[in-house]
Every structure is written in C-alpha cells, then in structure tokens.
C-alpha cells in the first residue's frame, strides 16, 4: 500500500480555469521536492489530461474502462521533479 500519497484533488467545475488547479499542483510539487521525492505519479480522466500535459506530466499508460469500477479511460501519468538538494 502507499504510505505517502494524495488520493486526489478536485476543482469545482464553477472554478475551473481560474488558476486554483495550478496553485494546488505547485504546492504539491514544492512539498514533494522538500521531501526529496523525485517522481510524482497520478491517475486522471480525459478531462484533466491536457492540464497535466501542460504541467510537464507524461502519459505512461491508458487503462480502458472495465465496466465495473472503471467506467471511463483512466490515464496514468508521471513527472520527474527537478530539484536542488
């Protein structure tokens, strides 16, 4: 099981494109750098893929819908953080 993970964060649809997602992601990445974490991984849906691509994340794989728990394509993404020790 994951010891240190964020299960997710969401921006209410009325506030998308107001910069809150960038603020939260920057905070998470800065926090990770302070903890000497070198890579961040996340799973997201189609609607947020473009946001993460702009932030430097790469698509590692697409998980097709199973029809049970996963009803949409899930994109597994990751980013290697640049930091100065």
MOUR-V502138 format. One line per field, one symbol per residue. ss: DSSP state (H for helix, E for strand, L for the rest). A space follows every 10 residues. Layout:
ss: ???
This chain:
ss: LLLLLLLLLL LLHHHLLLLH HHHHHHHHHH HHHHLLLLEE EEEEEHHHHH HHHHLLLEEE EEELLLLLLL LLLEEEEEEE LLLLL
